[in-house]
Amino acid sequence: MAMPALAADGTGASQGPAGPALTVERMLGSPSLTGPRARGVKFSPDGTLVTYLKAKADDANKTDLWAYDLKAGTDRLLVDSNQFSAKESEEERGRRERQRIRDTGIVDYGWDDEGRTLLFPMAGDVFVMPLGGSPKRITDSATTKDAAIDARFAPGGTLVSYVRGNNLYAYDLAKGQERALTQDGAGTLSYGTAEFVAQEELKRNTGYWWSPGARYVAFTRVDESNVPLVSRYDYGAEGVTVVPQRYPFAGGPNAKVTLQVMDMATGAVAKVNLGDPAGYYLARVDWRRDSSEVLVQRLSRDQKRLDLLAVNPATGAVRTLLTEQSKTFLNLHEDLRVLANGKILWASERTGFKHLYLCDHEAANCRALTKGDWMVDAVVGVDEAGGRVFFTGFREGPLDHHVYSVGLAKGDVKALTTEDGWHGAVMAAKGGNWLHSYSGPHQPPQLSVEDAKGNRVTWLIENKLDEAHPFAPYLAGEIEPEFGVLKADDGSDLHYMMLVPPGAREAAKTSGKKYPAIVNAYGGPAAALVSHAWGDAQSGFAQVLARNGYVVMVLDNRGTPHRGQAFLSATYHHFGSVEVADQVKGANFLKSLPFVDGQHLGFYGHSHGGFMTIIMLTRAPGVFAAGAAGAPVTDWRLYDTAYTERYLGDPKDGTAYEDSSVFKDLKNIQGRLLVIHGMADDNVFFDNTTKLLRALQQQGTRFDLMTYPGQRHGFYDTYANIHRYNTMLDFFDRTLRPAGSASAVTAGGAPQAGTP
């Protein structure tokens, strides 16, 4: 049952001077409270159009394909997703989960080189559409019984390639003929695919790469026969489906991934010897501009060594260009660019901070283009004629994401954006224009077209917070985030964001009223949550909690990104160590505030944040009265190789896995625990929760549990998300609002494990 939203004073009033209550239902409803949004934004190859995916007005999670004509100043709907079947294959659903795409409908598309034809996948098939024409389906999954995935145009635009049924295909558009580039893919053997950990942890979502001109195609051969086959029980409302899944558990075998290169004219295939597949990850693949060599990034299994290799496409011969090494782990990037003069743009964290380097043809000599105690994020474009590289980064601090340019010759960094907030860019291949995305603490996401001098050409999405905006009814009651810095034990800055219910400070002064507080954290190396951007604090669950009378705090502990390798590596081989100390610092800060009820603090998080929630209740017992753990990793041996071994090493070496397990200190748990998990989670298996449930039951600890049939790790179905957040809201109302009952509190003031 959905619980009524409480007013800031906890009365449950639904209407007042500040407007309607912001409920979970409205938070996740349509139209989106963030206003119009665009995903997958691209320039057409000639720079005259901007194409993008836009959500429907009546369904914030279903997207169509649109185009904006820069000359005419008009936009138009290109493809309405409602004209296609909503059927989604298991392959597509898994791929969408790996890429964290929450939308349905048209979720991906591509241009040909000339900008005349578009391509998009839908319901297991591939469609091509001449600009101004109608979509044409070129595959037939109903006949083949297999979905076509990872479709794209080959350079030149005459071929469309895709993977279907474990094999790689090329479709000749002029002849209307399909050619199987590989034929023996079946069972545990596949070609042209990105294996599970490549997609989930290495952010490599493809397994094939065309050379310029499409003379060659490099592709993976993936043998999963040694990867453990587990039966994942997909519990749905209609029953249970047993889904066999190859899952590489930490310390166990990975898929054997090798690389091959086919000459499209002759069909000859060169096999590339990258060494023993058990000892490396195939991280990235690129081509030189003249197709003379394939550039391969090979990452060692322990992720402490990265080799940039040059491969002869005709013979498969390999030579090493450069090597990066780390005492802890290396972070992959997408920033390699091969310039027309043969030089290589490269990124490295060799100084402890990620920066850009310009290397010669052989990568033997590399010169730093950027430097300092700040992080480059990503290269977004290169203007070779103008001699400048465009990139994003954190020079102004980890809370602000800006767009910069730097000269290839001078190394002079110039900021293209200056306003505090989160800026991004997409550069046009021609014409000099670029797309500027922006959001800030008081501005929902905007999108504009800028010229080379930084002048705005036009708005694509201005997203004004005016009376017509979906957030307008809730604007008067908006609780604005406050930002601050605490000091960690080692002197590091810990950035936090806090929401304070209206009148809380005044009420504390006049009547001594105190408010319960809730901390949200992810806490792991994959994400930082505190930023000067529009998000959860403005129109999400944090805002809902604050309007329900909770002080809300988000703190990025040591071990989170954007701060350099030393800060990120603080939890190396020790999850649940300094993060606990840092979050306790945040809790103690909350307790020091006169308007916070320090005896009623809550904590919640999802995935790594779910792990953090349990760790806080067990390794800082008594600090938090309640915690809601979503999809928690409870035993890191149950998680995958690439993520877990990167940070904890091999399970056979040392005690990192025991030290980082929630079971080590589970007996010390204090505070009420709510566990939430999707019953079809193919990332953090439900086994993590079942193991936890048994241990809690064996030691006699009472807890709350909510499971979701059919939901995977991302909880992408709106109804499930509504229920999940309302369950959490109800849980915190029950555990953090004592309602005058002394029975829920011990003499020391903190609710015990199992206390209602």
Disulfide bonds with the S-S distance in Angstrom:
Cys359-Cys366 2.13
